[in-house]
Amino acid sequence: MDQVFLCRSTGKRYACLREITGVEEQASTNVTTGDAIRLLQTLLVSSHGDAVSADEAGQLTSWERDCVLAALYTRLYGPCIDTSITCQRCEALFDLDFMLHDVMDGLAPQESLPNVDDHTFVLRDDIRFRLPTGNDECAVFGLPPEQAEAGLLQRCVVGNAGLDADTLAEVQNAMHALAPVVNVDLDAKCPECGHQQSVQFDLQRYLLAALMNDRGQLVQEIHLLASAYGWSLTEILNLTRSQRRAFVALVDADDALQKGRGLS
């Protein structure tokens, strides 16, 4: 089980994640915040009072949710992000790799504002706001960007209607500082033409897309284990990912041994 430290906007200190199974892998079909919340609802375990429960997954801020997703990504794929980029100038394909923890460390929240409690912060002139949660993001999903930003502010800022545009922008900047989103532009240089360019990295989208891309391999693993052991689909999907792949490795090793002996 992975334990992830949080900034306590929920009043809880930790999130505890159990290992993913084929059930959750098969259910990953999109890359939205709603999909991320539903995934975490199936994986969060309340091991003690300071841990976020499954029902509280939607109450995590963007930063807290991304911290949990980063722990999940590291468990599944390791600490390195390794992807391919198409050069904006010469259209050559090149590799880009970086350590996920470096990105997370560079975005760590700046908790410098006074807070009334674990949920509410105070800006100048006693302007109060809470940090947007995943539930808030889902509530404005699908709106044009400007309307979505206004909707989040309306939900999270006390007395929003009486504040001018500059003050609302100041509140929004404070929100980003306290709960950043791991959606950043990274510098990349094409090895073919030397063009320096920015590459967007969105952790939530990247992780959920990776799970979706793994579905083909999941189907192959299900077929292999069903053929080798006669297990049902439900039995195989309820194995953890590491258990399933350990059995697949054993079946592959047996097949290789049989072929080496000329028995197949």
FENTASUL-V7116 format. One record per run of one state. SS is the DSSP state (hx for helix, st for strand, lp for the rest). FROM is the first residue (numbers start at 1). TO is the last residue. If there is no record, write none. Layout:
BEGIN
<<SS & FROM & TO> <SS & FROM & TO>>
END
This chain:
BEGIN
<<lp & 1 & 1> <st & 2 & 5> <lp & 6 & 13> <st & 14 & 17> <lp & 18 & 20> <st & 21 & 21> <hx & 22 & 27> <lp & 28 & 32> <hx & 33 & 43> <st & 44 & 44> <lp & 45 & 50> <st & 51 & 51> <lp & 52 & 53> <hx & 54 & 59> <lp & 60 & 60> <st & 61 & 61> <hx & 62 & 77> <lp & 78 & 79> <st & 80 & 86> <lp & 87 & 92> <st & 93 & 99> <hx & 100 & 106> <lp & 107 & 114> <st & 115 & 115> <lp & 116 & 119> <st & 120 & 122> <lp & 123 & 123> <hx & 124 & 126> <lp & 127 & 127> <st & 128 & 130> <lp & 131 & 132> <st & 133 & 133> <hx & 134 & 139> <lp & 140 & 144> <hx & 145 & 156> <st & 157 & 157> <lp & 158 & 159> <hx & 160 & 162> <lp & 163 & 164> <hx & 165 & 178> <lp & 179 & 182> <st & 183 & 189> <lp & 190 & 195> <st & 196 & 202> <hx & 203 & 213> <lp & 214 & 214> <hx & 215 & 229> <lp & 230 & 232> <hx & 233 & 237> <lp & 238 & 239> <st & 240 & 240> <hx & 241 & 260> <lp & 261 & 264>>
END
